[in-house]
Amino acid sequence: MARVTIEDCIEKVDNRFELVHVGVRRAKQLFKGAPSLVDSDNKAPIQALREIAEGRVIAIHDSLSEEEESNML
């Protein structure tokens, strides 16, 4: 894959907001030393997008407990 585009990634996630969330979380993991899931010499944010575009990283939706929801308000 020569260039990773938003269109490549949006096919793998529900919407652009989720793409940003998943991309940021994965980039942070890469910054902390997580192993790369695809071969690339890019920086962590681009690497994260490449992994999403190739379907190697997916979003997992967690349910918040009532206590966690009330703490957010």
CHARMM-style PDB file with segment names, atoms N, HN, CA, C and O in Angstrom:
ATOM      1  N   MET     1       0.863  -1.174   0.000  1.00  0.00      PROA
ATOM      2  CA  MET     1       0.000   0.000   0.000  1.00  0.00      PROA
ATOM      3  C   MET     1       0.907   1.233   0.000  1.00  0.00      PROA
ATOM      4  O   MET     1       1.641   1.473   0.958  1.00  0.00      PROA
ATOM      5  N   ALA     2       0.848   1.993  -1.058  1.00  0.00      PROA
ATOM      6  HN  ALA     2       0.251   1.798  -1.837  1.00  0.00      PROA
ATOM      7  CA  ALA     2       1.711   3.157  -1.201  1.00  0.00      PROA
ATOM      8  C   ALA     2       1.336   4.258  -0.215  1.00  0.00      PROA
ATOM      9  O   ALA     2       2.191   4.767   0.510  1.00  0.00      PROA
ATOM     10  N   ARG     3       0.080   4.617  -0.189  1.00  0.00      PROA
ATOM     11  HN  ARG     3      -0.615   4.204  -0.778  1.00  0.00      PROA
ATOM     12  CA  ARG     3      -0.389   5.657   0.730  1.00  0.00      PROA
ATOM     13  C   ARG     3      -1.628   5.144   1.428  1.00  0.00      PROA
ATOM     14  O   ARG     3      -2.454   4.455   0.829  1.00  0.00      PROA
ATOM     15  N   VAL     4      -1.751   5.481   2.678  1.00  0.00      PROA
ATOM     16  HN  VAL     4      -1.080   6.041   3.165  1.00  0.00      PROA
ATOM     17  CA  VAL     4      -2.957   5.119   3.414  1.00  0.00      PROA
ATOM     18  C   VAL     4      -3.888   6.331   3.382  1.00  0.00      PROA
ATOM     19  O   VAL     4      -3.454   7.457   3.625  1.00  0.00      PROA
ATOM     20  N   THR     5      -5.159   6.101   3.085  1.00  0.00      PROA
ATOM     21  HN  THR     5      -5.511   5.186   2.887  1.00  0.00      PROA
ATOM     22  CA  THR     5      -6.124   7.196   3.025  1.00  0.00      PROA
ATOM     23  C   THR     5      -7.241   6.961   4.029  1.00  0.00      PROA
ATOM     24  O   THR     5      -7.430   5.850   4.525  1.00  0.00      PROA
ATOM     25  N   ILE     6      -7.963   8.006   4.311  1.00  0.00      PROA
ATOM     26  HN  ILE     6      -7.809   8.908   3.908  1.00  0.00      PROA
ATOM     27  CA  ILE     6      -9.114   7.901   5.206  1.00  0.00      PROA
ATOM     28  C   ILE     6     -10.133   6.932   4.617  1.00  0.00      PROA
ATOM     29  O   ILE     6     -10.770   6.174   5.347  1.00  0.00      PROA
ATOM     30  N   GLU     7     -10.284   6.959   3.304  1.00  0.00      PROA
ATOM     31  HN  GLU     7      -9.766   7.575   2.710  1.00  0.00      PROA
ATOM     32  CA  GLU     7     -11.245   6.066   2.649  1.00  0.00      PROA
ATOM     33  C   GLU     7     -10.872   4.597   2.856  1.00  0.00      PROA
ATOM     34  O   GLU     7     -11.749   3.748   3.015  1.00  0.00      PROA
ATOM     35  N   ASP     8      -9.565   4.298   2.855  1.00  0.00      PROA
ATOM     36  HN  ASP     8      -8.853   4.987   2.726  1.00  0.00      PROA
ATOM     37  CA  ASP     8      -9.120   2.926   3.117  1.00  0.00      PROA
ATOM     38  C   ASP     8      -9.506   2.494   4.528  1.00  0.00      PROA
ATOM     39  O   ASP     8      -9.911   1.353   4.751  1.00  0.00      PROA
ATOM     40  N   CYS     9      -9.376   3.408   5.463  1.00  0.00      PROA
ATOM     41  HN  CYS     9      -9.047   4.335   5.281  1.00  0.00      PROA
ATOM     42  CA  CYS     9      -9.628   3.099   6.874  1.00  0.00      PROA
ATOM     43  C   CYS     9     -11.115   3.084   7.210  1.00  0.00      PROA
ATOM     44  O   CYS     9     -11.558   2.259   8.008  1.00  0.00      PROA
ATOM     45  N   ILE    10     -11.881   3.976   6.617  1.00  0.00      PROA
ATOM     46  HN  ILE    10     -11.521   4.646   5.968  1.00  0.00      PROA
ATOM     47  CA  ILE    10     -13.294   4.126   6.978  1.00  0.00      PROA
ATOM     48  C   ILE    10     -14.093   2.881   6.589  1.00  0.00      PROA
ATOM     49  O   ILE    10     -15.179   2.653   7.123  1.00  0.00      PROA
ATOM     50  N   GLU    11     -13.570   2.079   5.669  1.00  0.00      PROA
ATOM     51  HN  GLU    11     -12.689   2.264   5.235  1.00  0.00      PROA
ATOM     52  CA  GLU    11     -14.227   0.820   5.311  1.00  0.00      PROA
ATOM     53  C   GLU    11     -14.159  -0.191   6.451  1.00  0.00      PROA
ATOM     54  O   GLU    11     -14.946  -1.137   6.492  1.00  0.00      PROA
ATOM     55  N   LYS    12     -13.226   0.006   7.370  1.00  0.00      PROA
ATOM     56  HN  LYS    12     -12.587   0.774   7.336  1.00  0.00      PROA
ATOM     57  CA  LYS    12     -13.004  -0.954   8.457  1.00  0.00      PROA
ATOM     58  C   LYS    12     -13.646  -0.539   9.778  1.00  0.00      PROA
ATOM     59  O   LYS    12     -13.767  -1.361  10.686  1.00  0.00      PROA
ATOM     60  N   VAL    13     -14.057   0.721   9.900  1.00  0.00      PROA
ATOM     61  HN  VAL    13     -13.959   1.389   9.163  1.00  0.00      PROA
ATOM     62  CA  VAL    13     -14.687   1.216  11.130  1.00  0.00      PROA
ATOM     63  C   VAL    13     -16.025   1.858  10.782  1.00  0.00      PROA
ATOM     64  O   VAL    13     -16.324   2.094   9.612  1.00  0.00      PROA
ATOM     65  N   ASP    14     -16.827   2.136  11.805  1.00  0.00      PROA
ATOM     66  HN  ASP    14     -16.584   1.944  12.756  1.00  0.00      PROA
ATOM     67  CA  ASP    14     -18.180   2.640  11.575  1.00  0.00      PROA
ATOM     68  C   ASP    14     -18.231   4.075  11.059  1.00  0.00      PROA
ATOM     69  O   ASP    14     -19.046   4.392  10.192  1.00  0.00      PROA
ATOM     70  N   ASN    15     -17.369   4.945  11.583  1.00  0.00      PROA
ATOM     71  HN  ASN    15     -16.707   4.688  12.287  1.00  0.00      PROA
ATOM     72  CA  ASN    15     -17.419   6.349  11.185  1.00  0.00      PROA
ATOM     73  C   ASN    15     -16.076   7.022  11.457  1.00  0.00      PROA
ATOM     74  O   ASN    15     -15.175   6.404  12.024  1.00  0.00      PROA
ATOM     75  N   ARG    16     -15.943   8.261  11.062  1.00  0.00      PROA
ATOM     76  HN  ARG    16     -16.675   8.763  10.601  1.00  0.00      PROA
ATOM     77  CA  ARG    16     -14.675   8.988  11.208  1.00  0.00      PROA
ATOM     78  C   ARG    16     -14.298   9.225  12.665  1.00  0.00      PROA
ATOM     79  O   ARG    16     -13.116   9.225  13.008  1.00  0.00      PROA
ATOM     80  N   PHE    17     -15.290   9.426  13.520  1.00  0.00      PROA
ATOM     81  HN  PHE    17     -16.251   9.427  13.241  1.00  0.00      PROA
ATOM     82  CA  PHE    17     -15.003   9.654  14.934  1.00  0.00      PROA
ATOM     83  C   PHE    17     -14.380   8.408  15.553  1.00  0.00      PROA
ATOM     84  O   PHE    17     -13.422   8.492  16.322  1.00  0.00      PROA
ATOM     85  N   GLU    18     -14.933   7.263  15.209  1.00  0.00      PROA
ATOM     86  HN  GLU    18     -15.710   7.195  14.584  1.00  0.00      PROA
ATOM     87  CA  GLU    18     -14.386   6.004  15.710  1.00  0.00      PROA
ATOM     88  C   GLU    18     -12.987   5.768  15.133  1.00  0.00      PROA
ATOM     89  O   GLU    18     -12.110   5.247  15.823  1.00  0.00      PROA
ATOM     90  N   LEU    19     -12.781   6.147  13.887  1.00  0.00      PROA
ATOM     91  HN  LEU    19     -13.493   6.570  13.326  1.00  0.00      PROA
ATOM     92  CA  LEU    19     -11.465   6.011  13.275  1.00  0.00      PROA
ATOM     93  C   LEU    19     -10.424   6.804  14.057  1.00  0.00      PROA
ATOM     94  O   LEU    19      -9.331   6.304  14.321  1.00  0.00      PROA
ATOM     95  N   VAL    20     -10.754   8.022  14.423  1.00  0.00      PROA
ATOM     96  HN  VAL    20     -11.642   8.428  14.209  1.00  0.00      PROA
ATOM     97  CA  VAL    20      -9.833   8.850  15.204  1.00  0.00      PROA
ATOM     98  C   VAL    20      -9.548   8.190  16.547  1.00  0.00      PROA
ATOM     99  O   VAL    20      -8.394   8.105  16.967  1.00  0.00      PROA
ATOM    100  N   HSD    21     -10.584   7.728  17.212  1.00  0.00      PROA
ATOM    101  HN  HSD    21     -11.522   7.796  16.870  1.00  0.00      PROA
ATOM    102  CA  HSD    21     -10.428   7.104  18.529  1.00  0.00      PROA
ATOM    103  C   HSD    21      -9.534   5.861  18.444  1.00  0.00      PROA
ATOM    104  O   HSD    21      -8.596   5.712  19.227  1.00  0.00      PROA
ATOM    105  N   VAL    22      -9.827   4.981  17.503  1.00  0.00      PROA
ATOM    106  HN  VAL    22     -10.590   5.102  16.867  1.00  0.00      PROA
ATOM    107  CA  VAL    22      -9.052   3.750  17.355  1.00  0.00      PROA
ATOM    108  C   VAL    22      -7.617   4.079  16.939  1.00  0.00      PROA
ATOM    109  O   VAL    22      -6.670   3.475  17.443  1.00  0.00      PROA
ATOM    110  N   GLY    23      -7.457   5.024  16.030  1.00  0.00      PROA
ATOM    111  HN  GLY    23      -8.226   5.515  15.621  1.00  0.00      PROA
ATOM    112  CA  GLY    23      -6.124   5.406  15.575  1.00  0.00      PROA
ATOM    113  C   GLY    23      -5.258   5.972  16.681  1.00  0.00      PROA
ATOM    114  O   GLY    23      -4.076   5.643  16.783  1.00  0.00      PROA
ATOM    115  N   VAL    24      -5.839   6.821  17.508  1.00  0.00      PROA
ATOM    116  HN  VAL    24      -6.799   7.089  17.426  1.00  0.00      PROA
ATOM    117  CA  VAL    24      -5.091   7.414  18.620  1.00  0.00      PROA
ATOM    118  C   VAL    24      -4.694   6.348  19.632  1.00  0.00      PROA
ATOM    119  O   VAL    24      -3.557   6.322  20.103  1.00  0.00      PROA
ATOM    120  N   ARG    25      -5.634   5.470  19.964  1.00  0.00      PROA
ATOM    121  HN  ARG    25      -6.558   5.492  19.582  1.00  0.00      PROA
ATOM    122  CA  ARG    25      -5.317   4.410  20.937  1.00  0.00      PROA
ATOM    123  C   ARG    25      -4.197   3.508  20.424  1.00  0.00      PROA
ATOM    124  O   ARG    25      -3.292   3.146  21.175  1.00  0.00      PROA
ATOM    125  N   ARG    26      -4.262   3.148  19.143  1.00  0.00      PROA
ATOM    126  HN  ARG    26      -4.998   3.443  18.533  1.00  0.00      PROA
ATOM    127  CA  ARG    26      -3.231   2.271  18.586  1.00  0.00      PROA
ATOM    128  C   ARG    26      -1.899   2.995  18.477  1.00  0.00      PROA
ATOM    129  O   ARG    26      -0.855   2.399  18.743  1.00  0.00      PROA
ATOM    130  N   ALA    27      -1.908   4.263  18.093  1.00  0.00      PROA
ATOM    131  HN  ALA    27      -2.756   4.748  17.876  1.00  0.00      PROA
ATOM    132  CA  ALA    27      -0.665   5.035  18.008  1.00  0.00      PROA
ATOM    133  C   ALA    27      -0.003   5.130  19.383  1.00  0.00      PROA
ATOM    134  O   ALA    27       1.219   5.021  19.485  1.00  0.00      PROA
ATOM    135  N   LYS    28      -0.787   5.330  20.433  1.00  0.00      PROA
ATOM    136  HN  LYS    28      -1.780   5.418  20.350  1.00  0.00      PROA
ATOM    137  CA  LYS    28      -0.229   5.368  21.792  1.00  0.00      PROA
ATOM    138  C   LYS    28       0.405   4.032  22.156  1.00  0.00      PROA
ATOM    139  O   LYS    28       1.466   3.994  22.779  1.00  0.00      PROA
ATOM    140  N   GLN    29      -0.246   2.931  21.767  1.00  0.00      PROA
ATOM    141  HN  GLN    29      -1.108   2.961  21.261  1.00  0.00      PROA
ATOM    142  CA  GLN    29       0.328   1.609  22.029  1.00  0.00      PROA
ATOM    143  C   GLN    29       1.665   1.456  21.308  1.00  0.00      PROA
ATOM    144  O   GLN    29       2.623   0.928  21.874  1.00  0.00      PROA
ATOM    145  N   LEU    30       1.729   1.916  20.066  1.00  0.00      PROA
ATOM    146  HN  LEU    30       0.951   2.344  19.607  1.00  0.00      PROA
ATOM    147  CA  LEU    30       2.974   1.823  19.307  1.00  0.00      PROA
ATOM    148  C   LEU    30       4.065   2.690  19.926  1.00  0.00      PROA
ATOM    149  O   LEU    30       5.223   2.276  19.989  1.00  0.00      PROA
ATOM    150  N   PHE    31       3.707   3.895  20.386  1.00  0.00      PROA
ATOM    151  HN  PHE    31       2.767   4.232  20.335  1.00  0.00      PROA
ATOM    152  CA  PHE    31       4.675   4.767  21.054  1.00  0.00      PROA
ATOM    153  C   PHE    31       5.252   4.098  22.294  1.00  0.00      PROA
ATOM    154  O   PHE    31       6.425   4.282  22.619  1.00  0.00      PROA
ATOM    155  N   LYS    32       4.425   3.321  22.984  1.00  0.00      PROA
ATOM    156  HN  LYS    32       3.472   3.170  22.721  1.00  0.00      PROA
ATOM    157  CA  LYS    32       4.857   2.645  24.215  1.00  0.00      PROA
ATOM    158  C   LYS    32       5.612   1.346  23.941  1.00  0.00      PROA
ATOM    159  O   LYS    32       6.027   0.661  24.876  1.00  0.00      PROA
ATOM    160  N   GLY    33       5.793   1.003  22.659  1.00  0.00      PROA
ATOM    161  HN  GLY    33       5.456   1.560  21.900  1.00  0.00      PROA
ATOM    162  CA  GLY    33       6.602  -0.155  22.323  1.00  0.00      PROA
ATOM    163  C   GLY    33       5.863  -1.395  21.874  1.00  0.00      PROA
ATOM    164  O   GLY    33       6.474  -2.457  21.754  1.00  0.00      PROA
ATOM    165  N   ALA    34       4.571  -1.300  21.622  1.00  0.00      PROA
ATOM    166  HN  ALA    34       4.074  -0.437  21.719  1.00  0.00      PROA
ATOM    167  CA  ALA    34       3.810  -2.454  21.129  1.00  0.00      PROA
ATOM    168  C   ALA    34       4.369  -2.871  19.768  1.00  0.00      PROA
ATOM    169  O   ALA    34       4.773  -2.017  18.979  1.00  0.00      PROA
ATOM    170  N   PRO    35       4.393  -4.161  19.490  1.00  0.00      PROA
ATOM    171  CA  PRO    35       4.913  -4.601  18.191  1.00  0.00      PROA
ATOM    172  C   PRO    35       3.992  -4.189  17.047  1.00  0.00      PROA
ATOM    173  O   PRO    35       2.769  -4.175  17.186  1.00  0.00      PROA
ATOM    174  N   SER    36       4.599  -3.858  15.927  1.00  0.00      PROA
ATOM    175  HN  SER    36       5.593  -3.869  15.814  1.00  0.00      PROA
ATOM    176  CA  SER    36       3.842  -3.472  14.739  1.00  0.00      PROA
ATOM    177  C   SER    36       3.174  -4.699  14.129  1.00  0.00      PROA
ATOM    178  O   SER    36       3.738  -5.793  14.146  1.00  0.00      PROA
ATOM    179  N   LEU    37       1.981  -4.514  13.595  1.00  0.00      PROA
ATOM    180  HN  LEU    37       1.523  -3.626  13.581  1.00  0.00      PROA
ATOM    181  CA  LEU    37       1.234  -5.607  12.980  1.00  0.00      PROA
ATOM    182  C   LEU    37       1.400  -5.664  11.467  1.00  0.00      PROA
ATOM    183  O   LEU    37       0.961  -6.624  10.835  1.00  0.00      PROA
ATOM    184  N   VAL    38       2.026  -4.654  10.881  1.00  0.00      PROA
ATOM    185  HN  VAL    38       2.383  -3.874  11.395  1.00  0.00      PROA
ATOM    186  CA  VAL    38       2.323  -4.631   9.443  1.00  0.00      PROA
ATOM    187  C   VAL    38       3.746  -4.112   9.252  1.00  0.00      PROA
ATOM    188  O   VAL    38       4.268  -3.390  10.101  1.00  0.00      PROA
ATOM    189  N   ASP    39       4.361  -4.479   8.147  1.00  0.00      PROA
ATOM    190  HN  ASP    39       3.937  -5.066   7.457  1.00  0.00      PROA
ATOM    191  CA  ASP    39       5.713  -4.008   7.848  1.00  0.00      PROA
ATOM    192  C   ASP    39       5.656  -2.599   7.285  1.00  0.00      PROA
ATOM    193  O   ASP    39       5.051  -2.355   6.240  1.00  0.00      PROA
ATOM    194  N   SER    40       6.296  -1.672   7.993  1.00  0.00      PROA
ATOM    195  HN  SER    40       6.788  -1.870   8.841  1.00  0.00      PROA
ATOM    196  CA  SER    40       6.328  -0.287   7.546  1.00  0.00      PROA
ATOM    197  C   SER    40       7.334   0.473   8.394  1.00  0.00      PROA
ATOM    198  O   SER    40       7.554   0.143   9.560  1.00  0.00      PROA
ATOM    199  N   ASP    41       7.937   1.487   7.806  1.00  0.00      PROA
ATOM    200  HN  ASP    41       7.758   1.756   6.860  1.00  0.00      PROA
ATOM    201  CA  ASP    41       8.897   2.320   8.528  1.00  0.00      PROA
ATOM    202  C   ASP    41       8.310   3.685   8.870  1.00  0.00      PROA
ATOM    203  O   ASP    41       9.051   4.645   9.081  1.00  0.00      PROA
ATOM    204  N   ASN    42       6.987   3.778   8.924  1.00  0.00      PROA
ATOM    205  HN  ASN    42       6.385   2.998   8.752  1.00  0.00      PROA
ATOM    206  CA  ASN    42       6.329   5.047   9.205  1.00  0.00      PROA
ATOM    207  C   ASN    42       6.296   5.336  10.694  1.00  0.00      PROA
ATOM    208  O   ASN    42       6.544   4.461  11.524  1.00  0.00      PROA
ATOM    209  N   LYS    43       5.982   6.591  11.013  1.00  0.00      PROA
ATOM    210  HN  LYS    43       5.780   7.301  10.339  1.00  0.00      PROA
ATOM    211  CA  LYS    43       5.791   6.973  12.411  1.00  0.00      PROA
ATOM    212  C   LYS    43       4.496   6.360  12.932  1.00  0.00      PROA
ATOM    213  O   LYS    43       3.657   5.904  12.156  1.00  0.00      PROA
ATOM    214  N   ALA    44       4.346   6.354  14.253  1.00  0.00      PROA
ATOM    215  HN  ALA    44       5.028   6.725  14.883  1.00  0.00      PROA
ATOM    216  CA  ALA    44       3.242   5.646  14.913  1.00  0.00      PROA
ATOM    217  C   ALA    44       1.847   6.015  14.395  1.00  0.00      PROA
ATOM    218  O   ALA    44       1.052   5.107  14.154  1.00  0.00      PROA
ATOM    219  N   PRO    45       1.505   7.291  14.212  1.00  0.00      PROA
ATOM    220  CA  PRO    45       0.142   7.593  13.738  1.00  0.00      PROA
ATOM    221  C   PRO    45      -0.166   7.003  12.356  1.00  0.00      PROA
ATOM    222  O   PRO    45      -1.262   6.490  12.132  1.00  0.00      PROA
ATOM    223  N   ILE    46       0.789   7.074  11.438  1.00  0.00      PROA
ATOM    224  HN  ILE    46       1.680   7.491  11.619  1.00  0.00      PROA
ATOM    225  CA  ILE    46       0.586   6.508  10.101  1.00  0.00      PROA
ATOM    226  C   ILE    46       0.587   4.989  10.175  1.00  0.00      PROA
ATOM    227  O   ILE    46      -0.190   4.325   9.489  1.00  0.00      PROA
ATOM    228  N   GLN    47       1.458   4.447  11.003  1.00  0.00      PROA
ATOM    229  HN  GLN    47       2.089   4.986  11.560  1.00  0.00      PROA
ATOM    230  CA  GLN    47       1.501   2.997  11.201  1.00  0.00      PROA
ATOM    231  C   GLN    47       0.154   2.495  11.711  1.00  0.00      PROA
ATOM    232  O   GLN    47      -0.343   1.468  11.248  1.00  0.00      PROA
ATOM    233  N   ALA    48      -0.435   3.212  12.658  1.00  0.00      PROA
ATOM    234  HN  ALA    48      -0.032   4.046  13.034  1.00  0.00      PROA
ATOM    235  CA  ALA    48      -1.745   2.829  13.202  1.00  0.00      PROA
ATOM    236  C   ALA    48      -2.804   2.835  12.104  1.00  0.00      PROA
ATOM    237  O   ALA    48      -3.621   1.918  12.029  1.00  0.00      PROA
ATOM    238  N   LEU    49      -2.798   3.852  11.261  1.00  0.00      PROA
ATOM    239  HN  LEU    49      -2.134   4.597  11.323  1.00  0.00      PROA
ATOM    240  CA  LEU    49      -3.768   3.915  10.162  1.00  0.00      PROA
ATOM    241  C   LEU    49      -3.561   2.775   9.165  1.00  0.00      PROA
ATOM    242  O   LEU    49      -4.533   2.222   8.651  1.00  0.00      PROA
ATOM    243  N   ARG    50      -2.314   2.422   8.890  1.00  0.00      PROA
ATOM    244  HN  ARG    50      -1.525   2.872   9.308  1.00  0.00      PROA
ATOM    245  CA  ARG    50      -2.042   1.289   7.998  1.00  0.00      PROA
ATOM    246  C   ARG    50      -2.605  -0.004   8.580  1.00  0.00      PROA
ATOM    247  O   ARG    50      -3.189  -0.813   7.859  1.00  0.00      PROA
ATOM    248  N   GLU    51      -2.429  -0.192   9.875  1.00  0.00      PROA
ATOM    249  HN  GLU    51      -1.954   0.465  10.460  1.00  0.00      PROA
ATOM    250  CA  GLU    51      -2.939  -1.395  10.533  1.00  0.00      PROA
ATOM    251  C   GLU    51      -4.463  -1.444  10.478  1.00  0.00      PROA
ATOM    252  O   GLU    51      -5.046  -2.507  10.268  1.00  0.00      PROA
ATOM    253  N   ILE    52      -5.103  -0.301  10.664  1.00  0.00      PROA
ATOM    254  HN  ILE    52      -4.630   0.563  10.835  1.00  0.00      PROA
ATOM    255  CA  ILE    52      -6.568  -0.239  10.582  1.00  0.00      PROA
ATOM    256  C   ILE    52      -7.023  -0.541   9.158  1.00  0.00      PROA
ATOM    257  O   ILE    52      -7.952  -1.323   8.956  1.00  0.00      PROA
ATOM    258  N   ALA    53      -6.374   0.073   8.170  1.00  0.00      PROA
ATOM    259  HN  ALA    53      -5.619   0.708   8.334  1.00  0.00      PROA
ATOM    260  CA  ALA    53      -6.758  -0.118   6.767  1.00  0.00      PROA
ATOM    261  C   ALA    53      -6.623  -1.576   6.337  1.00  0.00      PROA
ATOM    262  O   ALA    53      -7.397  -2.054   5.508  1.00  0.00      PROA
ATOM    263  N   GLU    54      -5.648  -2.280   6.896  1.00  0.00      PROA
ATOM    264  HN  GLU    54      -5.020  -1.891   7.569  1.00  0.00      PROA
ATOM    265  CA  GLU    54      -5.446  -3.685   6.543  1.00  0.00      PROA
ATOM    266  C   GLU    54      -6.294  -4.628   7.389  1.00  0.00      PROA
ATOM    267  O   GLU    54      -6.244  -5.845   7.208  1.00  0.00      PROA
ATOM    268  N   GLY    55      -7.072  -4.067   8.313  1.00  0.00      PROA
ATOM    269  HN  GLY    55      -7.112  -3.078   8.460  1.00  0.00      PROA
ATOM    270  CA  GLY    55      -7.959  -4.895   9.125  1.00  0.00      PROA
ATOM    271  C   GLY    55      -7.270  -5.605  10.270  1.00  0.00      PROA
ATOM    272  O   GLY    55      -7.825  -6.547  10.835  1.00  0.00      PROA
ATOM    273  N   ARG    56      -6.074  -5.172  10.622  1.00  0.00      PROA
ATOM    274  HN  ARG    56      -5.623  -4.407  10.162  1.00  0.00      PROA
ATOM    275  CA  ARG    56      -5.326  -5.805  11.714  1.00  0.00      PROA
ATOM    276  C   ARG    56      -5.726  -5.258  13.075  1.00  0.00      PROA
ATOM    277  O   ARG    56      -5.506  -5.909  14.096  1.00  0.00      PROA
ATOM    278  N   VAL    57      -6.314  -4.058  13.096  1.00  0.00      PROA
ATOM    279  HN  VAL    57      -6.492  -3.529  12.266  1.00  0.00      PROA
ATOM    280  CA  VAL    57      -6.765  -3.416  14.335  1.00  0.00      PROA
ATOM    281  C   VAL    57      -8.252  -3.147  14.179  1.00  0.00      PROA
ATOM    282  O   VAL    57      -8.686  -2.602  13.164  1.00  0.00      PROA
ATOM    283  N   ILE    58      -9.030  -3.526  15.177  1.00  0.00      PROA
ATOM    284  HN  ILE    58      -8.677  -3.969  16.002  1.00  0.00      PROA
ATOM    285  CA  ILE    58     -10.476  -3.300  15.137  1.00  0.00      PROA
ATOM    286  C   ILE    58     -10.916  -2.566  16.390  1.00  0.00      PROA
ATOM    287  O   ILE    58     -10.205  -2.549  17.395  1.00  0.00      PROA
ATOM    288  N   ALA    59     -12.083  -1.966  16.324  1.00  0.00      PROA
ATOM    289  HN  ALA    59     -12.661  -1.980  15.508  1.00  0.00      PROA
ATOM    290  CA  ALA    59     -12.653  -1.270  17.477  1.00  0.00      PROA
ATOM    291  C   ALA    59     -13.451  -2.268  18.299  1.00  0.00      PROA
ATOM    292  O   ALA    59     -14.209  -3.077  17.762  1.00  0.00      PROA
ATOM    293  N   ILE    60     -13.270  -2.198  19.596  1.00  0.00      PROA
ATOM    294  HN  ILE    60     -12.655  -1.541  20.032  1.00  0.00      PROA
ATOM    295  CA  ILE    60     -14.062  -3.009  20.519  1.00  0.00      PROA
ATOM    296  C   ILE    60     -14.860  -2.039  21.366  1.00  0.00      PROA
ATOM    297  O   ILE    60     -14.299  -1.153  22.011  1.00  0.00      PROA
ATOM    298  N   HSD    61     -16.166  -2.211  21.359  1.00  0.00      PROA
ATOM    299  HN  HSD    61     -16.621  -2.931  20.835  1.00  0.00      PROA
ATOM    300  CA  HSD    61     -17.043  -1.315  22.101  1.00  0.00      PROA
ATOM    301  C   HSD    61     -17.252  -1.862  23.507  1.00  0.00      PROA
ATOM    302  O   HSD    61     -17.799  -2.949  23.693  1.00  0.00      PROA
ATOM    303  N   ASP    62     -16.808  -1.093  24.483  1.00  0.00      PROA
ATOM    304  HN  ASP    62     -16.364  -0.210  24.332  1.00  0.00      PROA
ATOM    305  CA  ASP    62     -16.989  -1.474  25.877  1.00  0.00      PROA
ATOM    306  C   ASP    62     -18.222  -0.785  26.432  1.00  0.00      PROA
ATOM    307  O   ASP    62     -18.503   0.367  26.102  1.00  0.00      PROA
ATOM    308  N   SER    63     -18.946  -1.487  27.264  1.00  0.00      PROA
ATOM    309  HN  SER    63     -18.718  -2.423  27.531  1.00  0.00      PROA
ATOM    310  CA  SER    63     -20.091  -0.895  27.946  1.00  0.00      PROA
ATOM    311  C   SER    63     -19.611  -0.286  29.253  1.00  0.00      PROA
ATOM    312  O   SER    63     -18.817  -0.887  29.977  1.00  0.00      PROA
ATOM    313  N   LEU    64     -20.089   0.886  29.540  1.00  0.00      PROA
ATOM    314  HN  LEU    64     -20.734   1.374  28.952  1.00  0.00      PROA
ATOM    315  CA  LEU    64     -19.758   1.521  30.806  1.00  0.00      PROA
ATOM    316  C   LEU    64     -20.749   1.082  31.866  1.00  0.00      PROA
ATOM    317  O   LEU    64     -21.941   0.920  31.604  1.00  0.00      PROA
ATOM    318  N   SER    65     -20.230   0.894  33.065  1.00  0.00      PROA
ATOM    319  HN  SER    65     -19.261   1.025  33.278  1.00  0.00      PROA
ATOM    320  CA  SER    65     -21.133   0.589  34.171  1.00  0.00      PROA
ATOM    321  C   SER    65     -21.860   1.873  34.563  1.00  0.00      PROA
ATOM    322  O   SER    65     -21.460   2.965  34.160  1.00  0.00      PROA
ATOM    323  N   GLU    66     -22.915   1.742  35.340  1.00  0.00      PROA
ATOM    324  HN  GLU    66     -23.240   0.855  35.668  1.00  0.00      PROA
ATOM    325  CA  GLU    66     -23.661   2.928  35.779  1.00  0.00      PROA
ATOM    326  C   GLU    66     -22.763   3.859  36.575  1.00  0.00      PROA
ATOM    327  O   GLU    66     -22.881   5.079  36.466  1.00  0.00      PROA
ATOM    328  N   GLU    67     -21.867   3.293  37.375  1.00  0.00      PROA
ATOM    329  HN  GLU    67     -21.771   2.302  37.463  1.00  0.00      PROA
ATOM    330  CA  GLU    67     -20.961   4.115  38.179  1.00  0.00      PROA
ATOM    331  C   GLU    67     -20.010   4.907  37.287  1.00  0.00      PROA
ATOM    332  O   GLU    67     -19.770   6.087  37.543  1.00  0.00      PROA
ATOM    333  N   GLU    68     -19.466   4.281  36.246  1.00  0.00      PROA
ATOM    334  HN  GLU    68     -19.661   3.322  36.039  1.00  0.00      PROA
ATOM    335  CA  GLU    68     -18.567   4.972  35.329  1.00  0.00      PROA
ATOM    336  C   GLU    68     -19.294   6.085  34.583  1.00  0.00      PROA
ATOM    337  O   GLU    68     -18.740   7.167  34.386  1.00  0.00      PROA
ATOM    338  N   GLU    69     -20.531   5.825  34.167  1.00  0.00      PROA
ATOM    339  HN  GLU    69     -20.981   4.946  34.327  1.00  0.00      PROA
ATOM    340  CA  GLU    69     -21.311   6.847  33.474  1.00  0.00      PROA
ATOM    341  C   GLU    69     -21.587   8.033  34.379  1.00  0.00      PROA
ATOM    342  O   GLU    69     -21.496   9.179  33.939  1.00  0.00      PROA
ATOM    343  N   SER    70     -21.926   7.776  35.643  1.00  0.00      PROA
ATOM    344  HN  SER    70     -22.000   6.845  36.001  1.00  0.00      PROA
ATOM    345  CA  SER    70     -22.223   8.877  36.562  1.00  0.00      PROA
ATOM    346  C   SER    70     -20.965   9.683  36.865  1.00  0.00      PROA
ATOM    347  O   SER    70     -21.053  10.889  37.092  1.00  0.00      PROA
ATOM    348  N   ASN    71     -19.800   9.046  36.872  1.00  0.00      PROA
ATOM    349  HN  ASN    71     -19.728   8.065  36.688  1.00  0.00      PROA
ATOM    350  CA  ASN    71     -18.546   9.760  37.106  1.00  0.00      PROA
ATOM    351  C   ASN    71     -18.179  10.661  35.937  1.00  0.00      PROA
ATOM    352  O   ASN    71     -17.450  11.637  36.113  1.00  0.00      PROA
ATOM    353  N   MET    72     -18.675  10.347  34.747  1.00  0.00      PROA
ATOM    354  HN  MET    72     -19.267   9.554  34.604  1.00  0.00      PROA
ATOM    355  CA  MET    72     -18.381  11.152  33.570  1.00  0.00      PROA
ATOM    356  C   MET    72     -19.194  12.441  33.539  1.00  0.00      PROA
ATOM    357  O   MET    72     -18.796  13.406  32.887  1.00  0.00      PROA
ATOM    358  N   LEU    73     -20.310  12.468  34.223  1.00  0.00      PROA
ATOM    359  HN  LEU    73     -20.633  11.683  34.752  1.00  0.00      PROA
ATOM    360  CA  LEU    73     -21.178  13.651  34.183  1.00  0.00      PROA
ATOM    361  C   LEU    73     -20.673  14.763  35.021  1.00  0.00      PROA
ATOM    362  OT1 LEU    73     -21.299  15.821  35.086  1.00  0.00      PROA
TER     363      LEU     73
END
